[in-house]
């Protein structure tokens, strides 16, 4: 039996890696050093944009299939995407508020609060990733033909510019195993230039 298309496996490994690395660094950063905090804020902003882009691509190219085949799971994942957007905005505000604190002791205390807030987000986000991988994808395998899965996959891939694709490869590469790397070596045809 051939391997079936999995919309989530590779991207979710990359996302988990980015979330966990930022979580670790938020726990280890010297919050009294404003320059170090600014570097983490820039990484967070980049991660936030990447997560928003991921959700956008999923919503535009995969959600219609989920809605048609698994409407009860679609409703949950759609709600979770909206909640995640709000949580990311709250985290961005907390980061900005942290950067505005001039007193080192107060920034250290606020930094720990931000650390907890970010890790609560990571926890709920990873639960969402699991639902997509552990419930939605198996549900799609049961209810879709390979042709249906491929159609939506090709639509998704065609929506990426080459720049977006290579940016994603940079994120995927350190997060995936040898077999996944081998499968990704060929640039999908139809990418926008």
NUKEMAR-722557 format. One record per atom (N, C-alpha, C, O): residue in one letter; x, y, z. Coordinates in steps of 0.02 Angstrom, whole numbers, plus 50000, padded with zeros to 5 digits. Example, Ala and Ser with C-alpha at 12.3 -4.5 7.8 and 13.67 -1.06 7.14 Angstrom:
% NUKEMAR-722557
a506604971650390;a506154977550390;a506604983550390;a507124983450423;s506424988850354;s506844994750357;s506455000250394;s506705005750402;
% end
This chain:
% NUKEMAR-722557
x500424994150000;x500005000050000;x500445006250000;x500925006650038;x500285011049958;x500695017049954;x500525021850011;x499975021550040;x500995026150026;x500895031050079;x500395036250055;x500455038849999;x499905037750095;x499385042550076;x499605049550095;x500025050550139;x499325054350062;x499485061450075;x499295063050147;x498765061150171;x499745066650180;x499635069050248;x499745076550248;x500315078850241;x499205080250254;x499245087550251;x499635090650309;x499895096150302;x499685087150364;x499905090250426;x500595088150451;x500915091950487;x500815082250434;x501405079250466;x502015083750465;x502295085250518;x502225085950408;x502855089650402;x502795096650432;x503225098650471;x502285100250413;x502195107050438;x502125107150514;x502395111550547;x501765102250541;x501675102250613;x502315100550651;x502415103150706;x502735096450622;x503385095250653;x503785101750656;x504105103250707;x503775105450602;x504145111850600;x503855116750650;x504235120150685;x503195117150654;x502875121750701;x503035119850773;x503205124150814;x502995113450789;x503165111350857;x503885113350875;x504015115750930;x504335112250829;x505035114050841;x505105121450856;x505435123450904;x504775125650816;x504815132950827;x504505134850893;x504785139050929;x503935131950910;x503605133450974;x504045131451033;x504135135251080;x504325125351029;x504715122851086;x505365126751094;x505565128151151;x505695128451039;x506315132251045;x506195139051076;x506575141351118;x505645142351055;x505505148951084;x505305148151158;x505495152351199;x504945142951174;x504765141751244;x505395140951287;x505445143951340;x505855136851263;x506475135751300;x506855142351309;x507095143851364;x506905146151256;x507285152351259;x506945157651302;x507275161651334;x506275157651303;x505915162251347;x506055160551420;x506075165051463;x506145154251435;x506295152151503;x507005153751524;x507145154651583;x507455154251475;x508165155151491;x508415162251481;x508965163951504;x508025166451449;x508255173251433;x508355177351496;x507995176551546;x508835181751494;x508945186651548;x508465192351536;x508605196851495;x507905192351571;x507385197451561;x507625204451581;x507315209451562;x508185204851618;x508435211551635;x508805214651576;x508935220651575;x508975210551525;x509325212951466;x508815214351411;x508575209751377;x508645220651402;x508125222551354;x508295220451283;x507845218651245;x508925220651265;x509125218551197;x508965211151186;x508745209251131;x509095206951236;x508935199851229;x508185198751222;x507955194551183;x507795202551260;x507065201951256;x506825204151188;x506355201151160;x507125209351160;x506935211751093;x507055206351040;x506655205550994;x507605202751046;x507745197350999;x507195192051002;x506975189550951;x506985190251063;x506455185351069;x505795187951043;x505395184251015;x505665194451053;x505055197351026;x505055196950950;x504535195350920;x505615198250918;x505665197750845;x505535190550823;x505205189350773;x505815185750859;x505685178650843;x504955176950852;x504665173350811;x504645179650905;x503925178450915;x503525181350857;x503065178150832;x503685187450837;x503315190650782;x503375186450718;x502895185750680;x503965183850705;x504065179550646;x503655173150653;x503335170950605;x503665170150712;x503265164150725;x502525165550717;x502155161650687;x502305171150744;x501595173050740;x501385173650667;x500855171150647;x501785176950626;x501635177650555;x501615170850521;x501195169550478;x502065166450540;x502085159750510;x501465155750529;x501175152350487;x501265156050592;x500665152450614;x500045155250580;x499595151450562;x500015161850573;x499435164850539;x499415162850465;x498885161450438;x499995162650433;x500035160450364;x499825153050358;x499455151250312;x500065148950403;x499885141850404;x499125141150409;x498815137250372;x498825144750456;x498095144250465;x497725146650402;x497235143550381;x497975152050372;x497665154750311;x497685149550255;x497185148450222;x498265146450244;x498325141450191;x497865135450205;x497545132850160;x497845133350267;x497425127750286;x496685129350274;x496315125350246;x496485135350296;x495785137350288;x495585137950215;x495025136150197;x496045140450174;x495875141550103;x495925135250060;x495615135050006;x496285130250082;x496405124450038;x496215117750067;x496155112850030;x496125117250132;x495985110850163;x495305110850200;x494975105750203;x495115116550226;x494515116750268;x493875114950230;x493425112050260;x493825116750166;x493225114950128;x493135107350126;x492585104750132;x493695103850118;x493665096550117;x493475093850186;x493065089250191;x493765096650238;x493595094550306;x492855095850320;x492505091650348;x492615101650299;x491905103450310;x491445098550274;x490935096450302;x491625096650213;x491205092050174;x491215084950202;x490705081550202;x491795082750225;x491875075750246;x491805074650321;x491565069350343;x492005079550361;x492015078850434;x491735085150466;x492105088750500;x491095086650456;x490825093150478;x490895094450553;x491005100250573;x490835089250594;x490895090350667;x491605092350686;x491705096550730;x492105089350654;x492795091150667;x492975097950636;x493385101650662;x492655099350579;x492765105950547;x492565111550595;x492935116450603;x491975110850626;x491735116150671;x492225117350727;x492355123150747;x492505112050754;x492995112650809;x493625116050786;x493865120750818;x493905113750729;x494545116550706;x494455123850684;x494915127850693;x493885125550656;x493755132450636;x493745137050698;x494035142450698;x493395134750750;x493365138650813;x494055139350843;x494245144750866;x494445133950842;x495115134150871;x495565138950833;x495965142550863;x495505139250768;x495905144050729;x495745151150750;x496195155350756;x495105152650760;x494915159350781;x495185160950851;x495425166450864;x495145156050896;x495415156950964;x496165158050962;x496425162350998;x496515154350920;x497245154950915;x497435161850891;x497925164750914;x497055164450844;x497205171250819;x497155176250876;x497585180650882;x496635175650917;x496565180150974;x497125179251025;x497365184151052;x497315173051038;x497855171751085;x498525174551061;x498915177251100;x498645173950996;x499265176750968;x499275184350976;x499795187250991;x498705187450966;x498665194750975;x498785196651048;x499125201651061;x498515192751094;x498635194151166;x499365193251183;x499645197151221;x499685188151155;x500395187151167;x500815192851139;x501295195051171;x500635195251080;x500995200951051;x500935207051096;x501425210651106;x500335208151123;x500245213851169;x500655212851232;x500965217651256;x500665206851259;x501065205551319;x501805206651307;x502155209351349;x502045204551249;x502745205751231;x502885213251227;x503395215651253;x502445217051194;x502545224251188;x502525227651256;x502925232151270;x502055225451298;x502025228251366;x502675226751404;x502925230951441;x502935220751396;x503565218851428;x504135223351406;x504545225551447;x504165224651341;x504705228951314;x504655236151340;x505155239751341;x504055238151360;x503955245051384;x504145245951457;x504175251551482;x504275240451492;x504455240851563;x505195242551569;x505625238951544;x505345248151603;x506035250351611;x506375247351672;x506985246351672;x505995245851723;x506265243051785;x506425235651774;x505975231751758;x507045233751785;x507265226851772;x506885221751815;x506675216551790;x506795223351879;x506445218551923;x505725217551901;x505475211951901;x505395222951881;x504715222351857;x504695218551790;x504235214651778;x505195219651747;x505215216151683;x505335208651695;x505045204551660;x505755206951744;x505875199851759;x505215196551781;x505055191051759;x504845199851825;x504205197051848;x503705196551791;x503365191451783;x503655201751751;x503195201651693;x503425196551641;x503015193551607;x504075195551636;x504345190651589;x504145183551608;x503995179451564;x504125182151672;x503905175451694;x503165174451678;x502955169051658;x502775179751688;x502065179351671;x501975178051596;x501555174051576;x502375181451555;x502355180351483;x502565173251466;x502255169951423;x503075170751499;x503305163851489;x502735158951502;x502625154351463;x502375159851557;x501805155551573;x501255156151520;x500975151151498;x501115162351500;x500605163551450;x500785160151384;x500365157051352;x501415160851364;x501635157851301;x501585150151305;x501365146951257;x501775147351361;x501755140051368;x501035137451372;x500905131751352;x500585141351399;x499875139451396;x499645139251323;x499275134751303;x499865144151283;x499705144251212;x499995138051178;x499655134751139;x500635136551192;x500955130751162;x500565124451178;x500465120151135;x500355123751240;x499975117851260;x499325117151221;x499185111751194;x498945122451216;x498305122051179;x498425121251105;x498045117851071;x498955124451079;x499105123951008;x499315116750990;x499105114150938;x499715113651033;x499915106751020;x499325101951023;x499315096950986;x498845103351066;x498235099251067;x497865099951001;x497605095050975;x497835105950975;x497525107150909;x497895103350854;x497585100250811;x498555103650855;x498945100050805;x498805092550809;x498735089250758;x498765089950870;x498615082850878;x497935081250848;x497855076150815;x497435085450860;x496765084150833;x496775083850757;x496445079650726;x497155088350726;x497195088250653;x497555081950629;x497335078850580;x498085079950663;x498465074050642;x498145067550665;x498165062550629;x497865067450724;x497615061250753;x496885059850741;x496655054250750;x496495065050722;x495785064050709;x495595066050638;x495285062150601;x495775072150618;x495555074550553;x495885070650496;x495545068350451;x496545069950498;x496885066550442;x496645059250436;x496495057150380;x496615055350490;x496335048650483;x495615048650458;x495415044250420;x495225053650479;x494535054150454;x494515055550380;x494095052750344;x494965059750356;x495005061050284;x495235054850246;x494985053550191;x495695051150274;x495915044950241;x495335040050233;x495285036550183;x494895039950283;x494325035350281;x493775037650232;x493415033550204;x493715044150221;x493155046850183;x493345049550114;x492895051350076;x493985049950098;x494205052950035;x494585047849993;x494915043350018;x494535048849929;x494965045049883;x495645048449880;x495725054149901;x496135044849855;x496795047849845;x496755053849798;x497115058749807;x496315053449749;x496235059049701;x495975065249736;x496205070749722;x495485064449781;x495225070149818;x495775073349862;x495855079449863;x496145069149896;x496685071649938;x497205075249897;x497445080649916;x497385072449840;x497885075449796;x497645082149769;x498035086849765;x497015082549749;x496745088749722;x496845094549772;x497065099949753;x496675093349834;x496735098649884;x497475100049902;x497665105749916;x497875094849901;x498595095749913;x498915099949858;x499295104549873;x498745098549796;x499025102349740;x498785109649741;x499155114149725;x498155110649761;x497905117449769;x498295121149822;x498485126949813;x498425117849878;x498825120749932;x499525122449907;x499765128049917;x499855117649876;x500545118749854;x500595124249801;x501075128149801;x500105124649757;x500115129749705;x500015136749733;x500165141649699;x499755137249793;x499635143849824;x500275146949852;x500285152849867;x500805142949860;x501425145449887;x501855148649832;x501915145949777;x502145154249849;x502665156949805;x503295152849818;x503345149249868;x503785153449773;x504415149949786;x504735152349850;x505025148449888;x504685158849864;x504965161649926;x504635158449987;x504985156550034;x503975157849986;x503625154750043;x503825147350050;x503925144850105;x503875144049993;x504055136949994;x504755135950024;x504855131650067;x505235139950002;x505915139150028;x505975141350100;x506365138550138;x505585146450120;x505565148350190;x505305142550233;x505575141150287;x504795139250208;x504535133450244;x505035127750246;x505115124450297;x505385126650190;x505895121450190;x506425122750244;x506655118150277;x506615129150252;x507095130850304;x506845128950374;x507235127050417;x506195129450383;x505895127650448;x505795120150453;x505895117250507;x505605116950398;x505475109750399;x506115105750411;x506135101050451;x506645107650375;x507235103450369;x507505100950436;x507625094950444;x507605105450486;x507885102950549;x507375099150592;x507555096350644;x506745099050570;x506215095950611;x505995089150586;x505615085650620;x506225087150527;x505965081050497;x506515075650491;x507105077150495;x506285069550480;x506755063950476;x507005062850405;x506785066150358;x507455058150399;x507785056750334;x507285055050279;x507345057450223;x506805050850295;x506315048850245;x505885054750221;x505735055350162;x505705059050268;x505315064950249;x505725069750207;x505475072850160;x506365070350223;x506805074650183;x506865072050112;x506835075850064;x506935065450105;x506995062450039;x506365063949997;x506415065449938;x505785063550029;x505155064849993;x505085072149974;x504715073749926;x505415076750009;x505345083849995;x505855086649946;x505805092549927;x506335082749926;x506885085349886;x506645088549821;x506905093749801;x506165085549788;x505925088149724;x505465094149737;x505005093749777;x505605099649702;x505185105549707;x504525104149672;x504525102449613;x503965104749707;x503325103449675;x503215108149615;x503355114049618;x502965105249562;x502825109349503;x502225113749517;x501805112149559;x502195119249481;x501625123749488;x501725129149539;x501265133149550;x502305129549572;x502415134949620;x502455141549583;x502745141949528;x502175146649613;x502215153349583;x502935155949588;x503275154749638;x503155159449537;x503825162349538;x503785169749552;x504305173049555;
% end
